[in-house]
Amino acid sequence: MRYGIFSDVHGNYQALQAVFAAFMQHRVDRYVCLGDILGYGAQPNECLDLMRMHHTRIILGNHDIAALGWLNVSGYHAHVKEALDYSAQELSALHRQWLSSCEYTHYERGIFFSHAFAYLDPLAFEYLTETSQIIPCLEQYRTIPSVSFIGHSHLTKSFKIQPKHVEELNIKDTCDVLHSCKYIFTVGSVGQPRDKDPRAAAVIYDTQKNRVQYLRVVYDIACAQTHIIQAGLPSVFANRLSQGI
């Protein structure tokens, strides 16, 4: 089984199109989105239509539930709230119903999927950036899933977990998953990368080869920027796409 795993699309239809095209070239069998389809970008419905076409399993992110009205966003930046209001207004009834039926986490075939670092609390939407955040979970090492995929940080980071040790891995392209260890992979962002690489990010997990492959995909950034500006959204969300920040 080859999983195509991605996160943080944020209404960037051009980036999502390019990622699905790359997945198809790699003959992916099953698609999983780790949330934050909404917010920032201008084409939430088009993104959801594309996911429906590919029978994508969706995990809810904080931007998704905020646009659904399920999250208090009083502490969010004004520009972010403006983008969420836009997504909420644009979201079709069909897509609202679909998102309302989705899960916060999902577990299948020994793989754990969530939007954020969710071992302690799935609804805390905690960013995972350092090994120190995982160490408190070692007390419950046996309950840690063998392989976990998360988004939320818009970064591509990976961690190898052993009973008394956590190591951040420096993966350039692929990582072989050892049965003697456990792993967390943050898959980056399709629609708004923040690692100074503007290309869309995604992951392929081949369960037969026990191998994780990070993808970076070129897409039409100028077109995505034009849609954001024409929608009247804050220009910061367009400008940052070409910088990967």
C-alpha positions in Angstrom: 0.0 0.0 0.0 1.3 3.4 -0.9 -0.2 6.3 1.1 -0.1 9.8 -0.2 -0.2 12.0 2.9 -0.4 15.8 2.9 -1.5 18.6 5.1 -2.2 22.3 5.4 -3.6 23.0 2.0 -5.1 26.3 3.1 -7.2 26.8 0.0 -4.3 26.6 -2.4 -5.8 24.8 -5.3 -2.9 25.1 -7.7 -0.5 23.5 -5.1 -2.9 20.7 -4.4 -3.4 20.0 -8.1 0.4 19.6 -8.5 0.7 17.4 -5.4 -2.0 15.0 -6.7 -0.3 14.9 -10.1 2.9 13.9 -8.3 1.1 11.3 -6.3 -0.4 9.8 -9.4 3.1 9.6 -11.0 4.2 7.6 -7.9 1.1 5.3 -8.2 -0.3 6.1 -4.8 -3.1 3.9 -3.6 -4.7 5.9 -0.8 -4.8 9.6 0.1 -4.9 11.1 3.5 -5.2 14.8 4.3 -4.1 15.8 7.8 -6.2 18.9 8.0 -6.3 22.7 7.5 -7.8 22.6 4.1 -9.4 26.0 4.9 -8.0 29.4 5.7 -5.4 31.8 4.0 -6.1 30.7 0.4 -9.0 31.6 -2.0 -10.3 28.2 -3.3 -11.5 26.0 -0.5 -14.3 24.4 -2.4 -12.1 23.6 -5.4 -9.7 21.9 -3.0 -12.4 19.8 -1.4 -13.8 18.9 -4.8 -10.4 17.5 -5.8 -10.1 15.6 -2.6 -13.6 14.1 -3.1 -12.6 13.0 -6.6 -9.6 11.1 -5.1 -11.6 9.6 -2.2 -9.3 11.3 0.3 -9.7 10.7 4.0 -9.7 14.0 5.9 -8.4 14.6 9.4 -9.7 17.9 10.8 -7.3 20.8 11.5 -7.8 23.8 13.7 -8.5 26.1 10.7 -11.2 23.7 9.5 -13.1 23.6 12.8 -12.6 27.3 13.2 -14.3 27.9 9.8 -17.1 25.5 10.9 -17.6 27.7 14.0 -16.4 25.0 16.5 -13.3 26.9 17.7 -12.8 30.1 19.6 -10.6 32.3 17.4 -10.6 35.5 19.5 -6.9 35.2 20.0 -6.1 34.8 16.3 -4.5 37.6 14.3 -7.0 39.8 12.5 -5.8 38.7 9.1 -6.2 35.0 10.0 -9.7 35.7 11.2 -10.5 37.5 8.0 -9.3 34.5 6.0 -11.4 32.1 8.1 -14.5 34.2 7.7 -13.9 34.0 3.9 -13.6 30.2 4.0 -16.7 29.9 6.2 -18.7 32.1 3.7 -17.4 30.3 0.6 -17.8 26.7 2.0 -20.6 24.9 0.2 -23.3 23.1 2.2 -22.0 19.8 0.8 -18.5 20.4 1.9 -19.6 21.7 5.3 -21.5 18.5 5.8 -18.5 16.4 4.7 -16.1 18.2 7.0 -18.5 18.0 9.9 -18.4 14.2 9.6 -14.6 13.9 9.7 -12.3 12.8 12.6 -9.7 14.5 14.7 -7.4 11.5 14.5 -7.4 8.2 12.6 -5.6 4.9 13.1 -5.3 2.2 10.5 -2.7 -0.5 9.6 -0.6 0.5 12.5 -0.4 4.1 11.3 -1.6 7.1 13.3 -2.8 10.2 11.5 -3.6 13.6 13.2 -3.3 17.3 12.4 -1.1 18.2 15.3 1.0 16.5 17.9 -1.9 14.6 19.5 -0.5 11.9 21.8 -1.6 13.8 24.9 -4.6 15.9 23.6 -5.8 15.9 20.0 -7.7 19.2 20.5 -4.7 21.1 22.0 -3.4 21.5 18.4 0.2 21.4 19.7 3.0 22.2 17.2 5.8 19.6 17.2 9.3 21.1 16.6 11.6 19.6 19.2 12.5 16.2 20.6 11.9 17.5 24.2 8.2 17.6 23.4 8.1 13.8 22.8 10.2 12.8 25.9 7.2 13.0 28.4 5.4 10.4 26.2 8.2 7.8 26.7 6.6 6.8 30.0 3.8 5.3 27.8 6.2 4.0 25.1 4.2 0.9 24.5 1.1 2.9 23.6 2.9 5.1 21.1 1.9 4.1 17.5 4.6 2.6 15.4 4.4 5.3 12.7 2.6 8.7 13.1 2.1 11.4 10.5 1.1 15.0 11.5 1.0 18.4 10.0 0.2 21.8 11.6 3.8 23.2 11.8 4.1 23.6 8.0 7.6 22.1 8.5 9.2 18.8 7.4 10.6 17.2 10.5 11.0 13.6 11.5 11.7 11.9 14.8 12.8 8.4 15.8 11.6 7.2 19.1 13.1 4.5 21.3 12.1 3.5 24.9 14.6 5.9 26.5 15.7 8.1 23.6 14.2 10.5 21.0 16.3 11.5 18.0 15.5 14.1 15.3 16.4 12.7 11.9 17.9 14.7 9.1 16.1 13.3 6.1 17.0 14.6 2.6 14.6 12.4 0.7 13.7 9.0 2.1 13.7 7.2 5.4 13.5 3.4 6.0 11.2 2.6 8.9 12.7 0.1 11.3 10.4 -2.2 13.3 12.6 -1.8 16.4 11.8 1.9 16.6 8.8 4.3 16.4 8.5 7.4 14.3 6.7 10.7 13.9 6.9 12.4 10.6 5.6 16.0 10.1 4.7 16.2 6.4 5.0 20.0 5.8 2.4 22.1 4.0 0.9 21.8 0.5 -0.4 25.4 0.4 1.9 27.5 2.6 5.3 26.0 3.4 7.3 27.7 6.1 10.7 26.2 5.7 11.9 28.8 3.1 11.2 26.3 0.3 8.1 27.6 -1.6 7.5 24.2 -3.3 4.5 22.2 -2.0 5.3 19.5 0.5 3.9 16.0 0.9 4.9 12.5 1.9 4.5 9.0 0.4 4.6 6.0 2.8 5.1 2.6 1.2 4.0 0.1 3.7 5.5 -2.9 1.8 9.0 -1.3 1.6 8.6 0.4 5.0 9.8 3.6 3.5 8.8 7.2 3.8 9.6 9.6 1.0 9.4 13.3 1.2 8.2 15.1 -1.9 8.6 18.8 -2.9 6.5 19.8 -5.9 6.7 22.9 -8.1 3.4 24.6 -8.8 2.0 27.8 -10.3 2.6 30.2 -7.4 1.7 33.3 -9.4 -1.7 31.9 -10.2 -2.4 31.1 -6.5 -1.3 34.6 -5.6 -3.7 36.1 -8.2 -6.6 34.2 -6.8 -5.8 35.4 -3.2 -5.6 39.0 -4.3 -8.7 38.8 -6.5 -10.7 37.4 -3.6 -9.8 40.4 -1.5 -7.9 38.4 1.1 -4.9 40.1 2.9 -1.9 40.3 0.5 0.4 38.9 3.1 -1.0 35.4 2.3 -0.1 35.9 -1.4 3.3 37.4 -0.8 4.6 34.7 1.5 3.9 31.9 -1.0 6.9 32.8 -3.2 9.2 33.0 -0.1 8.1 29.8 1.7 7.6 31.6 5.0 
